[in-house]
Amino acid sequence: MNSEATIKGTSPKPIFVGGLMKSGTTLLRALLGQHPRIYASFETHWFDDAIRLGWREPESRRIGLLFSLLGLDRDEYEHLCQQMQAEPGREFIDVVMQYCCERAGRARWVEKTPDNIRHWRLIRKSWREPTLIHVTREYKDVYASWKVRRGDSLETFLAAAKTAYEDIGPTLGRDSQGYLEVDYQDLVCDTETVMRRILDRVGEDWYPGCAVLDVDHGTRERTKFKELMGRESWTLVSLSKPIFTNSIGQWRECLSKEEAARIETELAEYYRIFGEKWSETSDSHS
């Protein structure tokens, strides 16, 4: 951890959620955001240069989309830019999320972007006492979603998976200071237990609303995204209905034997860390 002199973020104990796409990060973000003290919204991709370095460009598509998703207007943008100018070196997303958090009457915020797991070093450099929650999921099930929903090739998926853990590799498979792993299967099969554990780790009291998905809120997010983007988000579709478990083991219907075998072979080092749990849970839902 860098010395406090290098820390620019002023938000109190921010929470970051990350993992491979289609691993359940959006579900976890939604559940955390139902806590009365925690603010959560759409993913921001805050580490992209278009956000980190391009925040002075209000006409850029990326800044415009970010503010539309978060419900911020031009006057608010100007106000946040003034804060950035007064506090140079601070991450722009820290200013934005803290403002949204206070506007919503919440005490702290959670930011969910899958690639947060690739930026753990930057997170620790930029904020005091951050928490990164890494959502894991059986790789064959992840690829099944990539294949069906995104149309990605197996090569694309494997390349993404093999490079995802460069920042967090030494911590995989175990919790450490500021780092917590949550598995998708546990999250959907025993939601309350998992959410109790998470809230305890981040220092928040238990809130029963964090164990049951607010489908009305999920439907509103889905509608807003579709209006802004002009397309459906299948991830947000899943937030518009109660938590379900029927995607566990979906790879058996979606993947060929050759695809499944290749995933297990090329990601063998990660299956050695997570595979036993996945095998047990998948068998119980087959």
N, C-alpha and C positions, 0 to 999 in steps of 0.2 A: 504493500500500500504506500502511495506517495505521501509526503508530509502534508500537513494541513495547509501549508503555504501555497501549494499548487492546486488545491481544491477550489473550484469556482462555483459549483452548484450550491444553492442555498436551500433547496427544498429539503424538508425533514424526512430522512429515511425513505427515499423513493424505492419503489418495487418495480422490477423489470421481469417480464415473462418472455421466454423464448423457447425455441425448439424447432425441429424440422417442420416445414409447412405440412398441414394436415395431421398434426400430432395432438391437437386438442388445446392449443394455446388460447384460442378465442373463447372456448368454453370456460377455461380457468379465469381469464380476464373478466368475463361477464359475471361469474360467481363472486369474484373479489370485489367488483364494482357494486355489488348489492349490499356491501357492508356500509353502514351509515357514516363511517369515517373515511372511506376510501373512494377516490374519484377514478373512474376508468372510462375510456372511450375507444374510438377506432385507432388502429395502429398508425404510427406516424412516420416510420422509417427515418427517425431523427438523425441517424448517423450518416445519411446520404449527404453528399456535398450540396445538393440542391436545398437542403434544410440548414445544415451546419454553416455553410459558407454563403449560401444564396438568400439568406433571410432579408437582405436589404432590397430584394427585387419583388415587390408586391404583385407585379403583373405576371410573374412566372407561374406556369401551370401547377407546379408542385406546391408552392406556397399558397396559391389560391385554393387548391384542393384541400390542403391541410386545414385552412381556416374555415372552409365550407363544412367539412366534416365535423369540426369542433364547434361550429356555430358561432364563429367570431366575425365581426364586421371590420370595415376599413378603419374606423376610429380606434377600435381596440388594437388592431394591428399597429397603428401609429404609436399608440401608448406603449405597447410591448417593445417596439423598436427604440423608443426613448429609454426604456429600462436597459436594453442591451448597450446602448451608447454610454449609459452611466456606469455600467458594470462590464467593461470590456473583458473578454476572455471567458465569460459565462456561456454555457451551452444555451443556444436559443430555445431549445425544447424545455429546458429548465424554467425559463421565464414563462413560456406558453403554458406548460402544464401546471405550474404553481398558480398562475392567474385563473385557469379553468377550475382548479381545485378550490380556491377561495371563493370564486363566483358560485360554485355549487354548494358551498357551506361544508366542505369536507376538510379533513385534517392532513391528508397525504394522498399521493397519487400512485397509480400503477400504469406503466406503459408496456403494451404488448406489441412487439414486432418479432416474428420468428427469428430473424437474424441477430437478435440481442445476444444470443449465445456466442456469436462471432465477435462481440465487442465488449467482453467482460473486462478486459484491461482498460479500455477507454472509460467504461462505466465507473470502475474503481478509481480511476484518475480524476474523474469529474465530479463525483459526489461523495459526501461523507456518509458512511454506514448504509450503502445501498444493499438491496437483496436481489439476487438473480434467481428466479424459479425456472428451472429447466424441465419442460414437459417432455417425457420420453414416450415412445410408442413402438410396438412391434414393427420392425422395418418392412416386413412384407405387407402388413396392413397399411402402412404409410404409402408404400408404392402403389398399392391397389387404388387408393384415393387419387394419387397423382395421375395414374393411368386413366382412370374412369372420368374424373372431374376436370383434369388439366390437359390430358392428352400427351403427357410427357413420356419420353422414351426411357427405357431402363438405364441407358447410359447417362442420361441427364440426372436421374435420381441418384445413381451410385456416385457420380462425381460430386453432387451436392452433399451427400451423406459423408463421404470420405474427407471433405474439407471443412465440415461444420464445427469440429471440436478443437481447432487449433488453439483457441484461447482458453478452453476449459478442459482440455485433455487430461491433465494430471488429477483433476477432481472427479472425473466420471465414476459413477457407481457409489459415491459416498457424499454425504453432506459435509460442508465445511463452513467456516465463517462467511456469512453473507451468501452462501450458495446452497440451494435446496433442489432436490430432484423429486418430481411427482410423475407417476406413470399414468397414462391415459386410462388404462384398464381399471386401475384402482380408483381413479377419479370418477368414472361413470358407474362403477359397480358398488362403491362404498363412499359416496360423495361426502357425507357428513364427517366420517372419520378423517378423510384426507383434508377437508377444509378446516377442521379443528386443528389438525397438525400444522397447517400452513399459517393460520391466524396466530397460533401460539408462537411459532417461529418468528413471525414479523412483529410480535408484541401487541396484538390486538385481542380484545375480548371476543368470546364466541358470540356469533349472531346467527340465529336459525335461518334467516333469509339467505345465507350463503350456501345452503345445502339444496335449495330448490330453485331451478331456473325460472326467472321472470320472463315468460314467453311474450307477454305484451310489450315489454321493453325490447326484447329481441326482434319482434315484428316491426317496431318503429325503426330500429337500426337498419333492418333489412330494407325497408321502404326508402329510408333516407339515402342509403347507399345506391339503390337502384335509380333513384331520381337524379342523383349527382353523376353517376357513372354511366347510366344508360344500359346497364346490364345487371344480371342477377349475380349475387354472391352465394354460392352453395354453402360456404362456411356460415354465413349469416342466416341462411335458410334453417340450418340446424338449431339456431338459437330461438327460432320461432315455434319450437315444439319442445315438449319435456325431454329431459335427458334420456337417451336410449343406449342400449348395449349391443344392438344387432350388427354393428360394424366391427365388433371384435371377431377376428377370424375371417373377415370378408375376403381375404386373399385367396382362400380355398376356391372361391367361385370366380375370382377375377384374374388370377395369374395361372400361367402354365407351370408345369413341373420344372421346366428348364429355368424359367424366371425365378421361381422360389429358390431353387438350388443355387443359382448364381448369387442371389442376394445373401443367402446364408454363408456362402463361401467367401465372397468379397468383403463382407462386413463381419467376418468371424471374430475379430478382436472385440467388437462391441457385443456380439452375442455371448461372448464369454463373461461379459459384465452383467448383461440384462437378461440373457436368454432363458435361464431356468425359470424365472418368474413369468415370463411371457409364455413359455410352454405350458406351465401349470394352468395359467388363467385361460389360455386359448383352448386347452383340452376341456375345461369345465364348461365352455360355451359352444363346443362343436356339436 
